């Protein structure tokens, strides 16, 4: 993680209020301050309706804050001239794999973003070959999206974003409609990109087990950040996750239970291996 | 599966000479064919046009069965046109049917109409038989390109067709899912007359439309997130190139058309 220099994405007291005729004003994000650094893998967790999806859409100027500011790579999302730069810098993968693919074949899907940027045809072909090989979609490049599995479709969406050479990928609950296998594949792909390309990843999810994979976890509730830190600090004792409508990860719940029954197990354990280790040490002591 | 019973367009995948022609060549050729067809006078001209069609079908390796199948839905129109032409054309009556009379000129006129319609339908269906829908879309976008200046939204129309092609299978799957869900709750889509069956489609179509609009919303957002802003400043992934093959095919067809007009 590179924390030197200005952050990649910065929220400065940013709020977003939906204005709908009959229902009046619905504040979804309220005065958020958040810095996302280059190459950082950050998970945003929150229950349904906590505003985390609105937060995601503010990161690439799909939504412009109604109050405060969002600065991406030194550019303000409110600046109309910079919107396309921002969207190229921060790519986004959405929840429903069926509703975000535009083209009739995988390679054309990856080409779509490049066409929009006006990349010359020859460069485009090179970029598509490279990206498809990297994400492991070379074999399905001529297939139609509806013949792919959910996990493959989401990886196509990731490849399509990656081809545009962004600095950050926002995964807006991109795994919530997938089967466990697809979820693992998508997570592995994202982790690989973060490591190999120093790409910042914002992983929005309500699966706590996925959030544990991140360097940093942000807990979002009713439009505000209620916790922000490493996974062990957030899932440890920091806050009452149940109060914000979330579950404690199973491993941590187990560690807490053991701790409360008087065993010398750290309450903040988040990794399965760590828990096994701690339990083994208990046995050797008795 | 519902999806398998509905073929999108009627594309017959293949590697034949006609399949490999540039889609623009084929579109222009078919357009020219249709225009020539209405300019041709006399049966020898139609015979030449028929020969041109037969050559195209041979070069495209299209089974006769497929061409005949394409005619079936329009058979009624052909029969009607022929009958009307035969009895309505004034002239020398050679056979009387009550108040109606079949005239010599009418038979001539009817035969010409039948030739025209048959050749028209067979040849135009050849275009969709040998060209994948997505290639057809690309070809149309290229051909409409010059008309952008007078306000034809060439790119937008092509994009709409691409998205429609992409979503047909998705919506068919969804229709099947909704149908099964309704059937599980006792809905009946099969029995009853036309009106009853049409009525029973309402609980299928309403959720399908609602979901289609939701999908459209999602898709628009996803396209904007990937910097889509209309056709301006866009580059192309697929470049259409005309080759020797297209020139040769064009020259042959032009020769055929010329002969048809002269004879």
HADDOCK unambig.tbl for C-alpha pairs under 7 A between the chains (distance, minus, plus):
assign (segid A and resid 62 and name CA) (segid B and resid 225 and name CA) 6.73 0.50 0.50
assign (segid A and resid 84 and name CA) (segid B and resid 227 and name CA) 5.90 0.50 0.50
assign (segid A and resid 87 and name CA) (segid B and resid 225 and name CA) 5.90 0.50 0.50
assign (segid A and resid 87 and name CA) (segid B and resid 226 and name CA) 6.61 0.50 0.50
assign (segid A and resid 87 and name CA) (segid B and resid 227 and name CA) 6.35 0.50 0.50
assign (segid A and resid 88 and name CA) (segid B and resid 226 and name CA) 7.00 0.50 0.50
assign (segid A and resid 88 and name CA) (segid B and resid 227 and name CA) 6.90 0.50 0.50
assign (segid A and resid 91 and name CA) (segid B and resid 225 and name CA) 6.94 0.50 0.50
assign (segid A and resid 92 and name CA) (segid B and resid 225 and name CA) 6.51 0.50 0.50
assign (segid A and resid 99 and name CA) (segid B and resid 215 and name CA) 5.50 0.50 0.50
assign (segid A and resid 99 and name CA) (segid B and resid 218 and name CA) 5.88 0.50 0.50
assign (segid A and resid 99 and name CA) (segid B and resid 219 and name CA) 5.31 0.50 0.50
assign (segid A and resid 100 and name CA) (segid B and resid 218 and name CA) 6.70 0.50 0.50
assign (segid A and resid 100 and name CA) (segid B and resid 219 and name CA) 5.04 0.50 0.50
assign (segid A and resid 100 and name CA) (segid B and resid 222 and name CA) 5.35 0.50 0.50
assign (segid A and resid 102 and name CA) (segid B and resid 163 and name CA) 5.91 0.50 0.50
assign (segid A and resid 102 and name CA) (segid B and resid 166 and name CA) 6.83 0.50 0.50
assign (segid A and resid 103 and name CA) (segid B and resid 162 and name CA) 6.60 0.50 0.50
assign (segid A and resid 103 and name CA) (segid B and resid 163 and name CA) 6.60 0.50 0.50
assign (segid A and resid 103 and name CA) (segid B and resid 166 and name CA) 6.07 0.50 0.50
assign (segid A and resid 104 and name CA) (segid B and resid 166 and name CA) 5.03 0.50 0.50
assign (segid A and resid 111 and name CA) (segid B and resid 237 and name CA) 6.18 0.50 0.50
assign (segid A and resid 113 and name CA) (segid B and resid 226 and name CA) 5.41 0.50 0.50
assign (segid A and resid 113 and name CA) (segid B and resid 227 and name CA) 6.64 0.50 0.50
assign (segid A and resid 115 and name CA) (segid B and resid 234 and name CA) 5.20 0.50 0.50
assign (segid A and resid 115 and name CA) (segid B and resid 235 and name CA) 4.64 0.50 0.50
assign (segid A and resid 115 and name CA) (segid B and resid 236 and name CA) 5.69 0.50 0.50
assign (segid A and resid 115 and name CA) (segid B and resid 237 and name CA) 6.64 0.50 0.50
assign (segid A and resid 116 and name CA) (segid B and resid 227 and name CA) 5.97 0.50 0.50
assign (segid A and resid 116 and name CA) (segid B and resid 228 and name CA) 5.36 0.50 0.50
assign (segid A and resid 116 and name CA) (segid B and resid 234 and name CA) 4.99 0.50 0.50
assign (segid A and resid 116 and name CA) (segid B and resid 235 and name CA) 6.84 0.50 0.50
assign (segid A and resid 117 and name CA) (segid B and resid 234 and name CA) 6.46 0.50 0.50
assign (segid A and resid 118 and name CA) (segid B and resid 233 and name CA) 5.77 0.50 0.50
assign (segid A and resid 118 and name CA) (segid B and resid 234 and name CA) 4.62 0.50 0.50
assign (segid A and resid 118 and name CA) (segid B and resid 235 and name CA) 4.43 0.50 0.50
assign (segid A and resid 119 and name CA) (segid B and resid 235 and name CA) 6.02 0.50 0.50
assign (segid A and resid 120 and name CA) (segid B and resid 235 and name CA) 6.23 0.50 0.50
assign (segid A and resid 121 and name CA) (segid B and resid 235 and name CA) 6.87 0.50 0.50
assign (segid A and resid 121 and name CA) (segid B and resid 236 and name CA) 6.02 0.50 0.50
assign (segid A and resid 121 and name CA) (segid B and resid 237 and name CA) 5.42 0.50 0.50
assign (segid A and resid 124 and name CA) (segid B and resid 237 and name CA) 6.79 0.50 0.50
assign (segid A and resid 146 and name CA) (segid B and resid 169 and name CA) 6.96 0.50 0.50
assign (segid A and resid 146 and name CA) (segid B and resid 170 and name CA) 6.65 0.50 0.50
